[in-house]
Amino acid sequence: MDSIDFSAIIIDDDPEAINLLEIFLSYFKNIRIIGKSTDAKAGLALVIELFPDLVFLDIDMPDMSGLQVAASVRTENFHSEIIFTTAYQNYAYNALAIEPLDFLTKPFCLEDLENVINKYTARKEKKKQEQKLDRFMQSQSVALKVKLPTYHSYIIVDVNEIVYCKSNTNGTHVYLQDGTFEMVTRNLSGLILLLNSPFIFQINRSTCVNVKYLQRIDKKKELCILRFNNTTFEDSITKSNIVNFEKLNIFPTF
């Protein structure tokens, strides 16, 4: 099995089905179960809050079906892959619109689950390689130095020396690796366009960071932590941007 760790949530109205799936998943040391629920609505809330890699979702549940849960997940969270678990194969056609990763027809065995996990791992690895290629292609067209307007003139800045940028009412402060900063007469979105770098990412409405200085993302506290010149900087990061960072597979999360 691949050594990449990933998280899972189980939603099934049958506690015995959850217990059996937990036993099966325990054979995969790189899978961490971060939530489980016998209630569909509570399970949906867990998925939206925790952004798991995998959601094992029973289709036939009272009050709210697995198909309804999956549809809601898709509107709130484009990160999680859904694996439907069902005893009824006739649900499969209706479930195809959700574009699940796979189906596990009850009763399933450990080998069936292993096939699904291998499919997910292969898909994740393919996306990782595509992202690496995309970042490489972008980096080939990025100028190392850019000309940025200030109130008095222009400054020439090496993009690699930019650690983070924070907007204010008068423009945007550009903080550099040596501990200094410059005031640029552009709003944050305009500055990001000027920098035109695959390493500059926006983490909230007023801040963008250079991932070259990224130390870690604290998903629980929703914080982005940078380290530069013996200095630590941290700022809030939105849940949607945490997901975007995760897709890059370039940083540690805790």
C-alpha positions, 0 to 999 in steps of 0.5 A, spaced: 500 500 500 502 507 498 505 510 504 501 517 504 496 518 510 489 520 508 483 521 513 476 517 512 469 518 515 463 513 515 456 514 515 451 508 516 445 508 520 447 500 522 452 501 527 454 493 526 456 496 519 460 501 521 464 497 526 465 492 520 468 497 516 472 500 522 475 493 522 477 492 515 480 499 515 484 498 521 488 493 516 490 499 512 495 503 516 495 509 512 488 511 513 485 515 519 478 515 521 476 522 523 469 521 524 463 516 524 455 517 525 449 513 524 445 519 523 445 522 516 445 529 517 450 529 523 455 525 518 454 531 513 456 536 518 462 532 520 464 532 512 463 539 511 467 541 518 473 536 517 474 535 510 476 528 510 479 525 504 474 519 503 467 518 505 464 511 506 456 513 505 451 508 506 445 510 501 439 507 504 438 511 510 432 514 514 430 521 514 436 523 509 438 518 504 446 517 502 444 520 495 442 527 498 448 527 503 452 526 497 449 531 493 450 536 499 457 534 500 458 536 493 456 543 493 460 544 500 466 540 499 470 538 492 475 535 496 472 529 499 471 522 495 465 518 496 464 511 496 457 508 497 456 502 501 449 499 499 446 492 499 442 494 493 445 495 487 439 498 483 441 505 487 447 505 483 444 508 476 442 514 481 448 515 484 452 515 478 450 523 477 454 524 484 460 521 481 463 517 486 470 514 487 466 507 487 461 502 490 462 497 495 456 492 495 454 489 502 456 484 504 463 486 501 470 483 503 477 486 505 479 485 498 473 489 495 475 494 500 483 494 498 481 495 491 477 501 492 483 504 496 488 502 491 483 506 486 483 512 490 491 512 491 492 511 484 487 517 483 491 521 488 498 520 485 496 522 478 493 528 481 499 529 484 504 528 478 499 533 474 500 538 479 507 538 479 507 538 472 503 544 472 507 548 477 513 546 473 510 549 466 508 555 470 514 556 473 518 557 467 514 563 465 515 567 471 520 572 472 524 572 478 524 580 479 518 584 478 517 592 478 512 594 483 509 601 484 510 605 490 507 612 492 514 615 490 516 611 484 517 603 483 521 598 486 524 592 483 523 586 487 525 578 487 519 574 487 523 569 491 524 574 497 517 576 498 514 572 504 507 575 505 503 581 503 497 584 507 493 589 504 490 595 508 486 601 506 492 605 502 495 599 498 498 592 500 504 591 504 510 587 501 514 583 507 521 581 505 525 575 507 530 580 510 525 583 515 523 589 511 517 591 508 515 595 502 508 599 501 505 598 494 500 602 491 496 596 489 490 592 492 491 585 494 488 582 488 492 587 483 498 585 486 497 578 485 496 579 478 503 583 478 507 578 481 504 572 477 508 567 481 505 559 482 508 560 489 504 566 491 497 563 494 492 567 497 490 565 504 484 570 506 481 576 504 487 580 506 493 576 505 497 572 500 503 568 502 509 565 498 509 557 499 517 557 499 516 559 506 511 555 509 512 551 515 505 548 516 498 549 516 494 548 522 487 545 520 484 545 527 486 552 528 485 554 521 492 558 521 497 558 516 504 558 519 511 561 515 518 561 517 523 566 515 529 569 517 529 566 524 522 569 524 515 566 525 509 569 522 502 566 522 495 568 519 488 565 519 486 561 513 479 559 510 477 552 510 476 552 502 484 555 501 486 549 506 483 544 501 486 548 495 493 547 499 492 540 500 491 539 493 498 541 492 501 536 496 507 540 498 506 542 506 505 538 512 498 539 516 497 538 523 
